Amino acid sequence: MDDITSVKPHSAQDEITALARQHGVSYQPTDLDALGNAMTRLAGDDVELDEIELLLLALQRAGHLSAKNANHLHVAYMRQRRP
């Protein structure tokens, strides 16, 4: 499992895509994803993960990132996207 200890906010997207490429990981939706999306839509919430966030989810599901490291990268990525 990759250990992510520090991520510069401007490198989070590059780090996520590099990890996915290194491990040959891509996002594949599951039945639970479809259920979650339907429940979110029915609740009136507008939540949609972008391509990078889906890669991050796939990396965690594949066991290449712990929940802690995935959260750390996600926070860094979200900070990077902030206008």
C-alpha positions as CSV (number, residue, x, y, z in Angstrom):
1,M,0.0,0.0,0.0
2,D,1.4,3.4,-0.9
3,D,2.2,5.7,2.0
4,I,1.2,9.3,1.3
5,T,2.7,11.6,4.0
6,S,2.7,15.0,2.3
7,V,1.2,16.3,-0.9
8,K,1.8,19.7,-2.3
9,P,-1.7,21.1,-3.2
10,H,-0.6,21.7,-6.8
11,S,0.6,18.2,-7.3
12,A,-2.4,16.2,-6.0
13,Q,-4.0,15.6,-9.4
14,D,-0.6,14.6,-10.9
15,E,0.1,12.2,-8.0
16,I,-3.3,10.6,-8.3
17,T,-3.1,10.0,-12.0
18,A,0.5,8.8,-11.6
19,L,-0.5,6.3,-9.0
20,A,-3.4,5.0,-11.1
21,R,-1.1,4.7,-14.1
22,Q,1.6,3.0,-12.0
23,H,-0.8,0.4,-10.7
24,G,-2.9,0.0,-13.9
25,V,-6.0,1.2,-12.1
26,S,-9.1,2.7,-13.7
27,Y,-12.5,3.4,-12.2
28,Q,-15.2,0.7,-12.9
29,P,-18.6,1.6,-11.5
30,T,-20.3,-1.0,-9.2
31,D,-23.9,-1.8,-8.5
32,L,-23.4,-0.1,-5.2
33,D,-22.2,3.0,-7.0
34,A,-25.4,3.1,-9.1
35,L,-27.5,2.7,-6.0
36,G,-25.6,5.5,-4.2
37,N,-26.1,7.7,-7.2
38,A,-29.8,7.0,-7.3
39,M,-30.2,7.7,-3.6
40,T,-28.2,10.9,-3.9
41,R,-30.4,12.0,-6.8
42,L,-33.6,11.1,-5.0
43,A,-32.5,13.0,-1.9
44,G,-32.1,16.1,-4.1
45,D,-28.3,16.3,-3.5
46,D,-26.0,17.3,-6.3
47,V,-22.9,15.2,-5.8
48,E,-20.9,14.1,-8.7
49,L,-17.2,12.9,-8.5
50,D,-14.9,14.0,-11.3
51,E,-12.5,11.7,-13.2
52,I,-9.7,12.3,-10.7
53,E,-11.9,11.6,-7.7
54,L,-13.1,8.4,-9.3
55,L,-9.5,7.4,-9.9
56,L,-8.8,8.0,-6.2
57,L,-11.8,5.8,-5.2
58,A,-10.5,3.1,-7.6
59,L,-7.0,3.2,-6.0
60,Q,-8.5,2.8,-2.6
61,R,-10.8,0.0,-3.6
62,A,-7.9,-1.8,-5.3
63,G,-5.9,-1.7,-2.0
64,H,-3.2,0.7,-3.2
65,L,-4.2,3.5,-0.8
66,S,-5.5,3.3,2.8
67,A,-8.6,5.4,3.6
68,K,-6.3,7.8,5.5
69,N,-4.0,8.3,2.5
70,A,-7.0,8.6,0.1
71,N,-8.6,11.2,2.3
72,H,-5.3,13.1,2.5
73,L,-4.9,13.2,-1.3
74,H,-8.6,14.1,-1.8
75,V,-8.3,17.1,0.5
76,A,-5.1,18.2,-1.3
77,Y,-6.9,17.8,-4.6
78,M,-9.9,19.8,-3.5
79,R,-7.7,22.6,-2.2
80,Q,-6.0,22.6,-5.6
81,R,-9.3,23.0,-7.4
82,R,-10.4,25.9,-5.2
83,P,-10.6,29.2,-7.2
